[in-house]
Amino acid sequence: MRRSIRAKLGITGDDMARIEASKRVKSGKSIKVEIEMENERIKDFIISGDFFAYPLEQFEELQREVLENGTAENITSIINEYKKKIEFTGINIQDIEDLILECLTKHHSI
């Protein structure tokens, strides 16, 4: 299985950071997570890539939940809540969790 994770960190202000992480999974599909942090809170959060998620409403709810309540400590529990609610084609929900945690780890290492 070919897995590579690339993370990029950009400082955009005194208390703001933009972190990106991406990877290509075994199927050849790609996924990217972008997080903008401000004062240790997730201010913006985007998941993009070459995949499908069904039902779309649940995927959007997952994104909202991470945006509103996501921290390094509770990302796994948020993701676990949606494991049976969302079906992915091209990736799996673990790929999303890995990239979110990679971004948050990069942010805390500054």
Buried (B, 14 or more C-beta within 10 A) or exposed (E): EEEEEEBEBEEEEEEBBBBBBBBBBEBEBBBBBBBBBBEEEBEEBEBEBBBEBEEEEBBEBBBEBBBEEBEBEEBEEBBEEBEEBBEBEBBBBEBBBBBBBBBBEBBEEE
